[in-house]
Amino acid sequence: MYFIKLTVSICVVAFLICGGCSGSDVEGPPEGNINYRQEMRDFVTDIGNYARGVNGSFIIVPQNGQELVTDTGEGDGTPVSAYLNSIDATGREGLFYGYGDDDQPTPAEDLQHMLDLCLVCEQYGVEVLTTDYCFTHSKMDDSYSQNQQNEFISFAADHRDLDNIPDYPAQPHNANSDDISDISQAKNFLYLINGENYGTKQEFIDAVSATNYDVIIMDLCFNEVMFTEAEVQQLKAKQNGGSRLVICYMSIGEAEDYRFYWQSSWNSNKPEWLGAENPEWAGNYKVRYWYPEWQAIIFGSSDSYLDRILNAGFDGVYLDIIDAFDYYENL
């Protein structure tokens, strides 16, 4: 929901300034010869393999970090086919609008870099889901138009907090009554992971149920209470009668202190895999995502994050902070 590239310099400066701070508050140096990119590729691939062992049609969508799809991290690099074959779609924030500032066009150089990598994904049959942050109606229209020209599935978010269903356009772009059973069939999506504007879980469910989006990307919980399988099933019906996909957000590159797995003892005695708090997002902590202890929290047991998502009946998972590799490469 934010861009690691924009915060790396802040984190590095903080590291240098805090050289005399306690070790528990400051990241240590990179460890040995860790290939941070390959570790993230492997993590995502393992998540997908595990999930599909439970549900063969489960959808895996990593957000940002498209640099993982080629060996050089550039659009003209050699595609990493093993990684591309392990994912169904890729999420990209701020492709045409909002990469730096909301409602502002993305700088041409950044746009071209991201676009080239997204096109590599499309060439390998990996759908591209873009979220542009813009609120001027003409810019929202332009966002939808440019994304459609590139055959991307897009959402123009008028709130960066992703806490609302936009009033504009009145109906989702390319609204339809089709039954959507695969991400490749979708023509639009709604990204709504923050329910703070809804008084109750039922109000949230009613609001989403009254829309015709083909895909809903949402959180596992409302006010820290998990959605039930019956509630998720209810959300799979569009207002017009068609069926849709409901995909669950899950951060794998940071730990969040409001999640079920958080232990209060970590505030004073951090486990080795837990890093510094993100200065941009209070309560979000960098993780050494290649550590087995962190990965065990994410998937692999009945009490893991992914298993809770699977048990709730979601159709897939939307993986955030994939670009954590960038943070560690720049320490």
N, C-alpha and C positions, 0 to 999 in steps of 0.2 A: 504493500500500500504506500510505499515510499521508495525512494531509489537509493540504494547503497552508494552509488557513485557520487551522489550529492552530499553524502555525509562522511565519506572516508576522510576527507581533509580535516573535518572537525574532530573526528576520532583520533587522528594522528597527532594533531596539535594538543589535544587533551592528554594523550599519552606522554608527550614530551614535557608538558607543563607539570604533570603529576608524577614525575620521576621519583619524588621523595615520598609519595603516598604509600599506603599499605599495599602489599602484593595482592590482596584479595580484591582490590578495587581497580587494578590496572592490568591490562592484558600483558602476558609475557611475550617473549620473542617467538617467531615461528618455530615449529618443532621439526627438526631434522629436514628430511627431503620430502615432506608431505606434498602430494599433488592435490591441492585443494579443489581443483575443478573435477578431477577424476573421482575424488571422494564424494563430491556432491552428485555426480552422475550415478555412481554406484548406489548411493543412498536412495535416490529417486527410483532407480531400477529395482532395488530390493523391495521398496514399498509397493511398487506395481506388481511384482511377482507374488508377493504375499497376498495382496488384496485379490488378485485374480485367482488365487488358489481357493478363495472363499466364494467369490462371485466372478465368474469367467468374463462377464461383460463390464466389469467395473472400470470406470474412466479415470485416467491419470492426467492431470493438467498442472504442470509446474508454471508458476508465474514469474516473469522476468528472467534474467540470467540466460538469455538466448545465446550468449557467448559459448555456452556448453555444446552447442550443436555442431560446431566445427573445431578442428584441431587448433586453429589460431585465434578463435574468437572473432573472426571477421567473416563477412559474407562470402569472400572468395577463397576461404580455407577449405580443407577437405572435410566433408560432412562426417560426423561421428555416427555411423549408421546404427551401432548397437544402442546408443542412447536414444536416437530418433525413433527406433523401432520399439522402444520401451514405453513411449508416451503416446497419448491419443490427441492431445492438443497442447497449445502453449498460450499462456496469458501474457499480454504485453500492456503495460501502463504507459500513458503519455506518448503514444506513437505520433499522433498529429497535433494534439493539444495537451498542454498541462505537464509536460516533462519537467519544466522548471517552475513556472508560475501558472496558476489556474487561469483558464480562458485565454491563454497566450499560445500562439503557434510554437511548436517544438522547433528549436534551432535546426537549420538545414543539415548540419554535419551530424548531429545526434540522430535526426530523423533518418538519414540515409544509412547510417550504421545499423540502426534497429530494423529498418525496412529490409535491408539486404539479408539479415539473419532470419527474419520472419518469412521471407520468400524461400529460403532454404527449407524451412519447416514445411511450407506448403508443397514444395517439390517432393517431399518424402511422405506426403499424405497426412501430415500433422496439421490439424486445424489451428488457425490463429484467432484467438479471442482478444480483442483490444478494448481497453478502457481509456477513453480520452476524458480529461477533466476540463469541461467548458460549460458555460451557462448562457452565453449569448445565443439566441435561437439560430442566427445565421451560421454561427460557428458549429453548433451542434449539427445542423444540416450538412455543413461541409465535412464534418467528421464522418458522419454516416456515408456520405457520398464517396469520399476518398477511400475509406475502408472497403466499401463495396466494390470499387474499381479494382482493388487488389484481392477480392474474393475473401476478405476477412469478415468474421462475425464481430460486431462491435456494439459498444454501449457508451453513450455520451453521458457521463455522470456530472450532474450539476452541483453536487456536494462531494468534496473530497473525502469526507468522513463515511461515505457510502451508507448513509442513514435514512435514505428516502427513496420513494418511487417518483421519478421526475414527472412533473405535470406536462412537460413538452418532450416529444410529441404526444398528442392525446392517446395514440395507440403506439405500441412498439414499432420500430422501423421494420418493415417487411412482415407485419403481423399476419398470421395464418392460422388455420384450424387443423393443420396436419398433426398426426401423431408422431412425436419425436422419440425415437428409441436409440438413436446413435448421435453422437456429437456432430458428425458430418452433415446431418439433416437439419441442424438448427440454422435459423436465419437471424436470430437476435438473442440477447440474454439480459438478465437483470442481476446486478451485483449489489447485494443488500446484506451486509454483514454486521451492521450496527443497528440494534433494535431500540435505541434509547428514545426515539420519537413515538414509540407505541407503548401504551399504558400497560397492556397485558400481552401474554403470548398469543391469546386468541385474537386480539386486535391485529397483531402482526400476521397471523395466518389468514385472517379474513381479507386484509389488504392485499396480500400476495395472491390469494386465490381469485381475486377480482381482476387479475391481469391476464394478458395473453402472451406473455413471454415464453419462448421455447425452452429456455434454460434459466434456472434460478441458482445463483451462487450465494450461499448463506452460511451462517455459523451453526455449529453443533448445538449451541445453547441460546436461550433467551434469559437474560439476567441470571446467568450461571446455572440455569435449569435446562437440562437436555430436552430436545425435542424427541417425542416418542415415535415409534415406528408408524403408528396410526396417524400422527400429525404430519409426518413426512409424506406419507401416502396421500393424504388430503391435498398437499401442496403440488402433487404431480399432475393435477388436472387444471388445464387452462379454463378460463371463464367460458370460452366458446365451445368447450367440450373436447378439444384435443388434449392429448397427453403430452407431458413435457418431462425433462430431466431435472433432478434436484441434486446439486453438487455441493459438497461441504468444504468450507474453508479450513485449512490447517497450516499453521506456521511450523516449518521444520528447521529454519535457520536461526530462530530465536525462541527463548522460553518466555512465557507470559505469566506473571505472578498472580493472575486471576483465574488460572486454569486448575482443573481438578488435581493435576499432578504436583502442583507447587507445594513445597514443604516449608513451613515457617522457619525452620532451622537454617535454611539456605541463606536467609537474610544476614546472618552473622558468620555462618560457616559454609562457604560455598563448596559444592562438589567440584572436582577437578575440571569437569567438562563445562562448567558454568562460567561465563565471562562477564564483561562489564555491562552496565545498563546502557541502553541506547539513549543518547542525549536528546534524540528527536521524539522518542516515544517512551514516556514514563511507564515503568513496570514491565518493559520488554528488555530481555537480556541476551547478549550474544551467547551462542553456544559453540563448543567444539563439536560440530555435528558429526564428525567421524568417530567419536567415542561410542563404544557399544552401550554404555550406560544411558546416554541420551537416546540413541536409536531404539533401545528397549522401551523407553517411555512412549515413543511414537508408534511402534508396531511390534507385533510378535507374540502378544499374550492377550488373554481375555480382558485384561484391564487396561490395555494400551489405548492410546488416542484413536488409532485407526480402527481397532476392533469396535470401539464404541460407535464410530461412524458407520461401519459395516452393519452392526446390529440394529442401528436406527433406520436402516433401509435406504440410505442415500445411494444415488447412482454412480457417484464418483467423488473424487477429492481434488481440491484446488490448493496446491502447495505453494506457500509463500516463503519469502526470504531465500529463494533459490540462489540469489546472487550474493549470499554470505561469503562465497569463495573470494569475492573481490575485496571484502573487508580484511580477510586474513592475508591475502597476497600483499596488501598495502600496509600492513602493520610495520 
